[in-house]
């Protein structure tokens, strides 16, 4: 990922696996470069296409342009929170069906409820469990 919140795309175009994930795209919205790399590497190793940004505002633009199959949304982003970006997505009739999974270091009592009320379909706490991470992605997009 480039600096300044620039989006980048990865993945192996045209490569299919036995579970038919070719073409399934995941937008990763994460401001920590190490987490971005981890999420991207895990997803691509399991046959998903990825794109990413560290900017919530840019994330909305990417979602409008590319219509990913799933969004992994960090809640604590610079400038605008991931919950606010999720609200913008869910308020748009053309985008609201895209599932958003919150990925956050917040793990206090009531946080999961607040995050789900904010429009996220699921919640993963950091540090992530690799098994639960992939299981959650598969639950939404196979």
DSSP file (Angstrom, degrees, kcal/mol; ACC not computed):
  #  RESIDUE AA STRUCTURE BP1 BP2  ACC     N-H-->O    O-->H-N    N-H-->O    O-->H-N    TCO  KAPPA ALPHA  PHI   PSI    X-CA   Y-CA   Z-CA
    1    1 A X              0   0    0      0, 0.0     6,-0.1     0, 0.0     7,-0.1   0.000 360.0 360.0 360.0 137.4    0.0    0.0    0.0
    2    2 A X        -     0   0    0      4,-0.4     3,-0.5     1,-0.1     4,-0.3  -0.254 360.0 -95.5 -75.7 167.7    1.3    3.5   -0.8
    3    3 A X  S >  S+     0   0    0      1,-0.2     3,-0.7     2,-0.2    -1,-0.1  -0.338 101.0  46.1 -79.0 166.6    1.6    6.2    1.7
    4    4 A X  T 3  S-     0   0    0      1,-0.2    -1,-0.2    -2,-0.1    -2,-0.1   0.712 128.9 -68.9  75.4  19.6   -1.0    8.9    2.1
    5    5 A X  T 3  S+     0   0    0     -3,-0.5    50,-0.4     1,-0.2    -1,-0.2   0.713  81.1 166.3  76.3  18.7   -3.9    6.4    2.2
    6    6 A X    <   -     0   0    0     -3,-0.7    -4,-0.4    -4,-0.3    -1,-0.2  -0.444  35.8-118.3 -72.9 142.7   -3.6    5.5   -1.5
    7    7 A X        -     0   0    0     -2,-0.1     2,-0.3    -6,-0.1    46,-0.2  -0.460  31.6-174.9 -76.3 149.2   -5.5    2.4   -2.6
    8    8 A X  E     -A   52   0A   0     44,-1.3    44,-1.8    -2,-0.1     2,-0.4  -0.982  12.7-142.8-140.5 153.7   -3.6   -0.5   -3.9
    9    9 A X  E     +A   51   0A   0     -2,-0.3    42,-0.2    42,-0.2     2,-0.2  -0.890  23.4 162.3-118.4 150.7   -4.8   -3.7   -5.4
   10   10 A X        +     0   0    0     40,-2.6    40,-0.5    -2,-0.4     2,-0.1  -0.646  20.1 100.1-141.3-161.9   -3.4   -7.2   -5.1
   11   11 A X  S    S-     0   0    0     -2,-0.2     2,-0.7    38,-0.2    38,-0.2  -0.286  74.5 -75.7 100.2 171.4   -4.5  -10.7   -5.6
   12   12 A X    >   -     0   0    0     36,-0.2     3,-1.8     3,-0.1    -1,-0.1  -0.862  45.8-143.2-114.5  97.2   -3.9  -13.1   -8.4
   13   13 A X  T 3  S+     0   0    0     -2,-0.7     3,-0.1     1,-0.3    -2,-0.1  -0.316  82.0   9.3 -61.7 135.6   -6.1  -12.2  -11.3
   14   14 A X  T 3  S+     0   0    0      1,-0.2     2,-0.5    -2,-0.0    -1,-0.3   0.469  94.4 126.7  78.1   0.9   -7.5  -15.2  -13.2
   15   15 A X    <   -     0   0    0     -3,-1.8     2,-0.3    32,-0.0    -1,-0.2  -0.813  38.3-171.0 -95.9 127.6   -6.3  -17.7  -10.6
   16   16 A X        -     0   0    0     -2,-0.5     2,-0.3     6,-0.1    31,-0.1  -0.801   7.7-155.2-113.0 156.4   -9.0  -20.0   -9.3
   17   17 A X    >   -     0   0    0     -2,-0.3     3,-2.0    30,-0.1     5,-0.2  -0.756  39.3 -93.7-121.3 176.4   -9.0  -22.5   -6.4
   18   18 A X  T 3  S+     0   0    0      1,-0.3    -2,-0.0    -2,-0.3    -1,-0.0   0.684 121.7  58.0 -65.8 -16.8  -11.1  -25.6   -5.8
   19   19 A X  T 3  S-     0   0    0      0, 0.0    -1,-0.3     0, 0.0    -3,-0.0   0.367 109.9-119.1 -97.0   6.2  -13.6  -23.6   -3.7
   20   20 A X    <   +     0   0    0     -3,-2.0    -2,-0.1     1,-0.1    -4,-0.0   0.856  63.1 143.4  69.4  38.1  -14.4  -21.2   -6.5
   21   21 A X    >   +     0   0    0     25,-0.1     3,-2.7     2,-0.1    28,-0.3   0.493  24.1 131.7 -88.8  -1.5  -13.3  -17.9   -4.9
   22   22 A X  T 3  S+     0   0    0      1,-0.3    -6,-0.1    -5,-0.2     3,-0.1  -0.246  76.2  17.3 -53.3 130.1  -12.0  -16.4   -8.1
   23   23 A X  T 3  S+     0   0    0      1,-0.3     2,-0.5    -8,-0.2    -1,-0.3   0.285  87.1 131.6  91.8 -11.5  -13.4  -12.9   -8.5
   24   24 A X    <   -     0   0    0     -3,-2.7    25,-2.8    23,-0.3     2,-0.4  -0.652  43.1-159.2 -76.3 122.9  -14.4  -12.5   -4.8
   25   25 A X  E     -b   49   0A   0     -2,-0.5    44,-1.4    23,-0.2    45,-1.3  -0.845  14.4-166.2-113.4 142.0  -13.1   -9.2   -3.7
   26   26 A X  E     -bc  50  70A   0     23,-2.2    25,-1.8    -2,-0.4     2,-0.6  -0.989  10.5-150.5-125.5 125.1  -12.4   -7.8   -0.3
   27   27 A X  E     -bc  51  71A   0     43,-2.6    45,-3.0    -2,-0.4     2,-0.6  -0.856  13.1-156.2 -92.4 124.5  -11.7   -4.2    0.5
   28   28 A X  E     -bc  52  72A   0     23,-2.9    25,-2.2    -2,-0.6     2,-0.7  -0.909   8.0-170.4-103.6 119.1   -9.5   -3.8    3.5
   29   29 A X  E     +bc  53  73A   0     43,-3.2    45,-2.7    -2,-0.6     2,-0.3  -0.907  32.7 136.9-110.8 102.5   -9.8   -0.4    5.3
   30   30 A X        -     0   0    0     23,-2.0    25,-0.1    -2,-0.7    47,-0.1  -0.982  43.5-160.3-153.8 128.9   -6.9   -0.4    7.8
   31   31 A X  S    S+     0   0    0     -2,-0.3     2,-0.7    45,-0.3    23,-0.1   0.541  73.9  86.2 -93.2  -6.0   -4.5    2.3    8.8
   32   32 A X     >  -     0   0    0      1,-0.2     4,-2.6     2,-0.0     5,-0.2  -0.851  67.1-154.1 -95.8 117.6   -1.9    0.0   10.4
   33   33 A X  H  > S+     0   0    0     -2,-0.7     4,-2.5     1,-0.2     5,-0.2   0.844  92.7  53.0 -62.8 -35.0    0.4   -1.3    7.6
   34   34 A X  H  > S+     0   0    0      2,-0.2     4,-2.4     1,-0.2    -1,-0.2   0.919 111.6  45.6 -66.8 -42.3    1.4   -4.5    9.4
   35   35 A X  H  > S+     0   0    0      2,-0.2     4,-2.9     1,-0.2     5,-0.3   0.909 111.3  53.6 -64.5 -41.2   -2.3   -5.4    9.8
   36   36 A X  H  X S+     0   0    0     -4,-2.6     4,-2.6     1,-0.2    -2,-0.2   0.937 111.1  45.9 -57.3 -47.6   -3.0   -4.5    6.2
   37   37 A X  H  X S+     0   0    0     -4,-2.5     4,-2.9     2,-0.2     5,-0.2   0.918 113.1  49.6 -63.7 -43.7   -0.2   -6.8    5.0
   38   38 A X  H  X S+     0   0    0     -4,-2.4     4,-2.5     2,-0.2     5,-0.2   0.947 113.7  44.8 -60.0 -49.7   -1.4   -9.6    7.3
   39   39 A X  H  X S+     0   0    0     -4,-2.9     4,-2.6     1,-0.2     5,-0.2   0.923 115.3  48.1 -61.7 -44.6   -5.0   -9.4    6.2
   40   40 A X  H  X S+     0   0    0     -4,-2.6     4,-2.9    -5,-0.3     5,-0.3   0.936 112.4  48.2 -62.0 -47.3   -4.0   -9.1    2.5
   41   41 A X  H  X S+     0   0    0     -4,-2.9     4,-2.2    -5,-0.2    -2,-0.2   0.916 113.5  47.4 -61.7 -43.6   -1.6  -12.1    2.7
   42   42 A X  H  X S+     0   0    0     -4,-2.5     4,-0.9    -5,-0.2    -1,-0.2   0.934 115.0  45.4 -62.6 -46.4   -4.2  -14.3    4.5
   43   43 A X  H ><>S+     0   0    0     -4,-2.6     5,-2.4    -5,-0.2     3,-0.6   0.926 114.3  46.9 -65.1 -45.4   -7.0  -13.4    2.0
   44   44 A X  H ><5S+     0   0    0     -4,-2.9     3,-1.6     1,-0.2    -1,-0.2   0.861 107.3  57.7 -67.2 -34.4   -4.8  -13.8   -1.1
   45   45 A X  H 3<5S+     0   0    0     -4,-2.2    -1,-0.2    -5,-0.3    -2,-0.2   0.756 107.4  49.9 -64.9 -23.0   -3.5  -17.2    0.3
   46   46 A X  T <<5S-     0   0    0     -4,-0.9    -1,-0.3    -3,-0.6    -2,-0.2   0.215 128.0 -97.3-101.2  13.5   -7.2  -18.3    0.4
   47   47 A X  T < 5S+     0   0    0     -3,-1.6   -23,-0.3     1,-0.3     2,-0.3   0.570  77.8 134.0  91.1  10.0   -7.9  -17.2   -3.2
   48   48 A X      < -     0   0    0     -5,-2.4     2,-0.3    -6,-0.1    -1,-0.3  -0.649  52.2-128.2 -93.6 151.2   -9.5  -13.8   -2.6
   49   49 A X  E     - b   0  25A   0    -25,-2.8   -23,-2.2   -28,-0.3     2,-0.3  -0.724  32.8-162.0 -87.6 145.5   -8.7  -10.6   -4.5
   50   50 A X  E     + b   0  26A   0    -40,-0.5   -40,-2.6    -2,-0.3     2,-0.3  -0.937  22.5 177.3-131.7 154.1   -7.9   -7.6   -2.3
   51   51 A X  E     -Ab   9  27A   0    -25,-1.8   -23,-2.9    -2,-0.3     2,-0.3  -0.945  18.9-167.1-140.3 161.3   -7.7   -3.8   -2.4
   52   52 A X  E     +Ab   8  28A   0    -44,-1.8   -44,-1.3    -2,-0.3     2,-0.3  -0.994  16.9 175.2-153.0 156.4   -6.9   -1.6    0.5
   53   53 A X  E     - b   0  29A   0    -25,-2.2   -23,-2.0    -2,-0.3   -47,-0.1  -0.979  25.6-148.8-153.3 155.2   -6.8    1.9    1.9
   54   54 A X  S    S+     0   0    0     -2,-0.3     2,-0.5   -25,-0.2    24,-0.4   0.402  78.7  86.7-101.6  -0.5   -6.0    3.6    5.2
   55   55 A X     >  -     0   0    0    -50,-0.4     4,-2.0     1,-0.1     5,-0.1  -0.882  60.5-158.5-108.7 124.7   -8.5    6.4    4.6
   56   56 A X  H  > S+     0   0    0     22,-0.5     4,-1.6    -2,-0.5    -1,-0.1   0.891  97.9  50.9 -63.4 -39.8  -12.2    6.1    5.5
   57   57 A X  H  > S+     0   0    0      1,-0.2     4,-1.3     2,-0.2    -1,-0.2   0.927 111.9  46.6 -64.6 -44.5  -13.1    8.9    3.0
   58   58 A X  H  > S+     0   0    0      1,-0.2     4,-2.6     2,-0.2    -1,-0.2   0.849 104.9  63.2 -65.3 -33.1  -11.2    7.1    0.2
   59   59 A X  H  X S+     0   0    0     -4,-2.0     4,-2.8     1,-0.2    -1,-0.2   0.914 100.0  52.0 -57.9 -43.8  -12.9    3.8    1.2
   60   60 A X  H  X S+     0   0    0     -4,-1.6     4,-2.2     1,-0.2    -1,-0.2   0.914 110.2  48.7 -60.4 -42.5  -16.3    5.2    0.4
   61   61 A X  H  X S+     0   0    0     -4,-1.3     4,-2.1     2,-0.2    -1,-0.2   0.914 111.7  49.3 -62.7 -43.4  -15.1    6.2   -3.1
   62   62 A X  H  X S+     0   0    0     -4,-2.6     4,-3.1     1,-0.2     5,-0.4   0.914 109.9  51.2 -63.3 -42.7  -13.5    2.8   -3.6
   63   63 A X  H  X S+     0   0    0     -4,-2.8     4,-2.0     1,-0.2    -1,-0.2   0.918 110.6  48.9 -60.9 -43.5  -16.7    1.0   -2.6
   64   64 A X  H  < S+     0   0    0     -4,-2.2    -1,-0.2    -5,-0.2    -2,-0.2   0.884 118.5  39.8 -63.4 -38.0  -18.7    3.1   -5.0
   65   65 A X  H  < S+     0   0    0     -4,-2.1    -2,-0.2    -5,-0.2    -1,-0.2   0.877 129.3  24.2 -79.3 -39.3  -16.3    2.4   -7.9
   66   66 A X  H  < S-     0   0    0     -4,-3.1    -3,-0.2    -5,-0.2    -2,-0.2   0.622  80.4-146.2-109.8 -14.7  -15.5   -1.2   -7.3
   67   67 A X     <  -     0   0    0     -4,-2.0   -42,-0.1    -5,-0.4    -4,-0.1   0.944  24.5-153.1  46.4  65.9  -18.4   -2.8   -5.4
   68   68 A X        -     0   0    0      1,-0.1   -42,-0.2    -6,-0.1     3,-0.1  -0.204  18.2-126.2 -64.4 161.1  -16.4   -5.3   -3.4
   69   69 A X  S    S+     0   0    0    -44,-1.4    30,-0.6     1,-0.2     2,-0.3   0.754  91.5  10.7 -77.5 -25.0  -18.0   -8.5   -2.1
   70   70 A X  E     -cd  26  99A   0    -45,-1.3   -43,-2.6    28,-0.1     2,-0.5  -0.991  64.6-148.0-153.0 147.8  -16.9   -7.8    1.5
   71   71 A X  E     -cd  27 100A   0     28,-2.1    30,-3.2    -2,-0.3     2,-0.6  -0.988   3.1-158.3-122.1 126.9  -15.4   -4.9    3.4
   72   72 A X  E     -cd  28 101A   0    -45,-3.0   -43,-3.2    -2,-0.5     2,-0.6  -0.930  23.1-164.9 -99.0 116.7  -13.1   -5.3    6.4
   73   73 A X  E     -cd  29 102A   0     28,-2.9    30,-2.7    -2,-0.6     2,-0.2  -0.903  17.3-148.2-117.1 114.2  -13.4   -2.1    8.3
   74   74 A X  E     - d   0 103A   0    -45,-2.7    30,-0.2    -2,-0.6     3,-0.1  -0.581  12.6-150.4 -68.1 138.6  -11.0   -0.9   11.0
   75   75 A X  S    S+     0   0    0     28,-0.8     7,-2.4    -2,-0.2     2,-1.1   0.862  83.3  61.5 -82.8 -36.8  -13.0    1.2   13.5
   76   76 A X  S    S+     0   0    0      5,-0.2     2,-0.3     6,-0.1   -45,-0.3  -0.755  71.0 153.7 -95.3  94.4  -10.3    3.5   14.6
   77   77 A X        -     0   0    0     -2,-1.1   -22,-0.1     3,-0.1     2,-0.1  -0.841  48.2-100.5-115.0 154.3   -9.2    5.4   11.5
   78   78 A X  S    S+     0   0    0    -24,-0.4     2,-2.3    -2,-0.3   -22,-0.5  -0.431 100.3   4.8 -68.2 151.8   -7.6    8.8   11.2
   79   79 A X  S    S+     0   0    0     -2,-0.1     2,-0.3   -24,-0.1    -1,-0.2  -0.301 134.6  26.4  74.8 -54.6   -9.9   11.7   10.2
   80   80 A X  S    S-     0   0    0     -2,-2.3   -24,-0.2     4,-0.0    -3,-0.1  -1.000  85.1-113.1-142.4 139.5  -13.2    9.7   10.2
   81   81 A X     >  -     0   0    0     -2,-0.3     4,-2.0     1,-0.1     3,-0.2  -0.310  22.3-121.2 -73.0 154.4  -14.2    6.6   12.2
   82   82 A X  H  > S+     0   0    0     -7,-2.4     4,-2.4     1,-0.2    -7,-0.2   0.812 114.1  58.1 -61.7 -30.8  -14.9    3.2   10.5
   83   83 A X  H  > S+     0   0    0     -8,-0.5     4,-2.2     2,-0.2    -1,-0.2   0.882 104.9  50.0 -67.5 -36.8  -18.4    3.3   12.0
   84   84 A X  H  > S+     0   0    0      2,-0.2     4,-2.1    -3,-0.2    -2,-0.2   0.922 111.4  48.2 -65.5 -43.2  -19.1    6.6   10.3
   85   85 A X  H  X S+     0   0    0     -4,-2.0     4,-2.3     1,-0.2    -2,-0.2   0.910 110.5  52.1 -62.7 -41.5  -17.9    5.2    7.0
   86   86 A X  H  X S+     0   0    0     -4,-2.4     4,-2.8     1,-0.2     5,-0.2   0.909 107.3  52.7 -60.3 -42.0  -20.0    2.1    7.6
   87   87 A X  H  X S+     0   0    0     -4,-2.2     4,-1.8     1,-0.2    -1,-0.2   0.918 107.9  50.8 -60.0 -43.9  -23.0    4.4    8.2
   88   88 A X  H  X S+     0   0    0     -4,-2.1     4,-0.5     1,-0.2    -1,-0.2   0.919 112.5  47.1 -59.6 -43.2  -22.4    6.2    4.9
   89   89 A X  H >< S+     0   0    0     -4,-2.3     3,-1.1     1,-0.2     6,-0.3   0.932 113.5  46.7 -64.2 -46.3  -22.2    2.8    3.1
   90   90 A X  H 3< S+     0   0    0     -4,-2.8    -1,-0.2     1,-0.3    -2,-0.2   0.720 106.8  58.9 -72.2 -20.9  -25.4    1.5    4.7
   91   91 A X  H 3< S+     0   0    0     -4,-1.8     2,-0.7    -5,-0.2    -1,-0.3   0.608  90.0  84.2 -79.9 -12.0  -27.3    4.7    4.0
   92   92 A X  S XX S-     0   0    0     -3,-1.1     4,-2.3    -4,-0.5     3,-1.7  -0.830  71.1-151.6 -95.6 115.5  -26.6    4.2    0.2
   93   93 A X  T 34 S+     0   0    0     -2,-0.7     4,-0.3     1,-0.3    -1,-0.1   0.792  96.6  53.4 -56.8 -29.0  -29.3    2.0   -1.3
   94   94 A X  T 34 S+     0   0    0      1,-0.2    -1,-0.3     2,-0.1    -4,-0.1   0.682 120.6  30.3 -78.7 -17.0  -26.8    0.8   -4.0
   95   95 A X  T X4 S+     0   0    0     -3,-1.7     3,-2.3    -6,-0.3    -2,-0.2   0.610  89.6  93.1-114.8 -18.2  -24.2   -0.2   -1.4
   96   96 A X  T 3< S+     0   0    0     -4,-2.3    -3,-0.1     1,-0.3    -2,-0.1   0.707  78.8  63.5 -60.8 -22.2  -26.0   -1.3    1.7
   97   97 A X  T 3  S+     0   0    0     -4,-0.3     2,-0.5    -8,-0.1    -1,-0.3   0.650  77.7 101.7 -76.3 -13.2  -26.1   -5.0    0.8
   98   98 A X  S <  S-     0   0    0     -3,-2.3   -28,-0.1    -9,-0.1     2,-0.1  -0.588  79.5-123.6 -72.4 121.7  -22.3   -5.2    0.9
   99   99 A X  E     -d   70   0A   0    -30,-0.6   -28,-2.1    -2,-0.5     2,-0.5  -0.424  22.1-156.5 -69.4 140.3  -21.4   -6.9    4.2
  100  100 A X  E     -d   71   0A   0     19,-0.3    21,-2.2   -30,-0.2    22,-1.1  -0.977   3.7-163.7-118.8 124.9  -19.0   -4.9    6.5
  101  101 A X  E     -de  72 122A   0    -30,-3.2   -28,-2.9    -2,-0.5     2,-0.3  -0.943  16.6-138.0-108.9 119.7  -16.9   -6.7    9.1
  102  102 A X  E     -de  73 123A   0     20,-2.5    22,-3.0    -2,-0.6     2,-0.5  -0.576  17.0-170.8 -75.5 134.9  -15.5   -4.5   11.8
  103  103 A X  E     +de  74 124A   0    -30,-2.7   -28,-0.8    -2,-0.3     2,-0.3  -0.971  25.6 148.4-126.5 114.4  -11.9   -5.3   12.8
  104  104 A X  E     - e   0 125A   0     20,-2.2    22,-2.2    -2,-0.5   -30,-0.0  -0.983  58.3-131.9-150.8 154.9  -10.8   -3.4   15.9
  105  105 A X  S    S+     0   0    0     -2,-0.3     2,-0.3    20,-0.2    -1,-0.1   0.633  80.1 106.8 -79.1 -15.3   -8.7   -3.4   18.9
  106  106 A X        +     0   0    0      1,-0.1    -2,-0.2     5,-0.1    20,-0.1  -0.493  33.4 154.4 -61.8 125.8  -11.7   -2.3   20.9
  107  107 A X        +     0   0    0     -2,-0.3    -1,-0.1    18,-0.1     2,-0.1   0.044  23.6 129.5-143.2  28.9  -12.8   -5.3   22.9
  108  108 A X  S >  S-     0   0    0      1,-0.1     3,-2.2     2,-0.0     4,-0.5  -0.441  71.4 -78.2 -86.1 160.8  -14.6   -3.8   25.9
  109  109 A X  T 3  S+     0   0    0      1,-0.3    -1,-0.1     2,-0.1    -2,-0.1  -0.318 119.4  19.0 -57.1 132.5  -18.0   -4.8   27.1
  110  110 A X  T 3> S+     0   0    0     -3,-0.1     4,-2.2     4,-0.0    -1,-0.3   0.201  94.3 104.5  92.0 -16.4  -20.7   -3.2   24.9
  111  111 A X  H <> S+     0   0    0     -3,-2.2     4,-2.8     2,-0.2     5,-0.2   0.920  78.7  50.5 -65.7 -43.1  -18.4   -2.6   21.9
  112  112 A X  H  > S+     0   0    0     -4,-0.5     4,-2.6     1,-0.2     5,-0.2   0.922 111.9  48.2 -61.7 -42.1  -19.6   -5.4   19.8
  113  113 A X  H  > S+     0   0    0      2,-0.2     4,-2.5     1,-0.2    -1,-0.2   0.921 112.6  48.4 -62.4 -43.7  -23.2   -4.3   20.3
  114  114 A X  H  X S+     0   0    0     -4,-2.2     4,-1.2     1,-0.2    -2,-0.2   0.898 112.4  49.2 -63.0 -40.9  -22.3   -0.7   19.4
  115  115 A X  H  <>S+     0   0    0     -4,-2.8     5,-1.6     2,-0.2    -2,-0.2   0.910 112.0  47.3 -67.1 -42.9  -20.4   -1.9   16.3
  116  116 A X  H ><5S+     0   0    0     -4,-2.6     3,-1.6     1,-0.2    -2,-0.2   0.896 110.0  52.9 -65.9 -39.3  -23.4   -4.1   15.2
  117  117 A X  H 3<5S+     0   0    0     -4,-2.5    -1,-0.2     1,-0.3    -2,-0.2   0.795 100.9  63.7 -64.3 -26.4  -25.8   -1.2   15.8
  118  118 A X  T 3<5S-     0   0    0     -4,-1.2    -1,-0.3    -5,-0.2    -2,-0.2   0.483 129.6 -92.6 -76.8  -2.6  -23.5    0.9   13.6
  119  119 A X  T < 5S+     0   0    0     -3,-1.6   -19,-0.3     1,-0.3     2,-0.3   0.369  80.1 136.5 112.0  -4.5  -24.2   -1.3   10.6
  120  120 A X      < -     0   0    0     -5,-1.6    -1,-0.3     1,-0.1   -19,-0.2  -0.583  44.1-151.9 -79.0 137.4  -21.5   -3.9   10.7
  121  121 A X  S    S+     0   0    0    -21,-2.2     2,-0.3    -2,-0.3   -20,-0.2   0.724  76.5   7.8 -79.7 -22.5  -22.6   -7.5   10.1
  122  122 A X  E     -e  101   0A   0    -22,-1.1   -20,-2.5    -7,-0.1     2,-0.4  -0.941  64.7-139.1-153.6 172.5  -19.8   -9.0   12.2
  123  123 A X  E     -e  102   0A   0     -2,-0.3     2,-0.4   -22,-0.2   -20,-0.2  -0.998  10.6-175.0-143.8 129.8  -17.0   -8.1   14.5
  124  124 A X  E     -e  103   0A   0    -22,-3.0   -20,-2.2    -2,-0.4     2,-0.3  -0.995  18.6-142.3-124.8 134.0  -13.4   -9.4   14.8
  125  125 A X  E     -e  104   0A   0     -2,-0.4     2,-0.3   -22,-0.2   -20,-0.2  -0.718  30.8 -88.8 -96.5 148.3  -11.1   -8.2   17.6
  126  126 A X  S    S+     0   0    0    -22,-2.2     2,-0.1    -2,-0.3     3,-0.0  -0.767 109.4  51.1 -95.5 145.1   -7.4   -7.6   17.2
  127  127 A X  S    S-     0   0    0     -2,-0.3    -2,-0.1     1,-0.1     2,-0.1   0.519  98.9-140.0 -68.2 144.5   -5.1   -9.4   17.5
  128  128 A X        -     0   0    0     -2,-0.1     2,-0.6    -4,-0.1    -2,-0.1  -0.344   6.8-128.4 -77.3 154.4   -7.0  -11.6   15.1
  129  129 A X     >  -     0   0    0     -4,-0.2     4,-2.8     1,-0.1     5,-0.2  -0.918  19.8-143.5 -93.6 122.6   -7.4  -15.4   15.3
  130  130 A X  H  > S+     0   0    0     -2,-0.6     4,-2.4     1,-0.2     5,-0.3   0.910  98.0  49.7 -57.3 -44.8   -6.4  -16.6   11.8
  131  131 A X  H  > S+     0   0    0      1,-0.2     4,-2.4     2,-0.2    -1,-0.2   0.927 113.9  43.9 -60.8 -46.2   -9.0  -19.4   11.9
  132  132 A X  H  > S+     0   0    0      2,-0.2     4,-2.5     1,-0.2    -1,-0.2   0.874 111.3  56.1 -67.6 -36.5  -11.8  -17.1   13.0
  133  133 A X  H  X S+     0   0    0     -4,-2.8     4,-2.1     2,-0.2    -2,-0.2   0.961 113.0  39.3 -58.3 -54.2  -10.8  -14.4   10.5
  134  134 A X  H  X S+     0   0    0     -4,-2.4     4,-2.7     1,-0.2     5,-0.2   0.892 114.4  54.6 -66.6 -39.7  -11.0  -16.8    7.5
  135  135 A X  H  X S+     0   0    0     -4,-2.4     4,-1.9    -5,-0.3    -1,-0.2   0.898 109.1  48.6 -59.4 -41.1  -14.2  -18.4    8.9
  136  136 A X  H  X S+     0   0    0     -4,-2.5     4,-1.1     2,-0.2    -2,-0.2   0.921 111.4  48.7 -66.8 -44.1  -15.8  -15.0    9.1
  137  137 A X  H >X S+     0   0    0     -4,-2.1     4,-2.5     1,-0.2     3,-0.8   0.941 112.1  49.4 -59.9 -47.3  -14.8  -14.1    5.6
  138  138 A X  H 3X S+     0   0    0     -4,-2.7     4,-2.3     1,-0.2    -1,-0.2   0.845 102.0  62.8 -62.2 -34.4  -16.1  -17.4    4.2
  139  139 A X  H 3< S+     0   0    0     -4,-1.9    -1,-0.2    -5,-0.2    -2,-0.2   0.848 114.4  33.2 -59.6 -33.3  -19.4  -17.0    6.1
  140  140 A X  H << S+     0   0    0     -4,-1.1    -2,-0.2    -3,-0.8    -1,-0.2   0.833 138.0  13.2 -93.8 -35.6  -20.1  -13.9    4.0
  141  141 A X  H  <        0   0    0     -4,-2.5    -3,-0.2    -5,-0.2    -2,-0.2   0.293 360.0 360.0-131.0  12.8  -18.6  -14.6    0.6
  142  142 A X     <        0   0    0     -4,-2.3    -4,-0.2    -5,-0.3    -3,-0.1   0.463 360.0 360.0  79.2 360.0  -17.7  -18.3    0.5
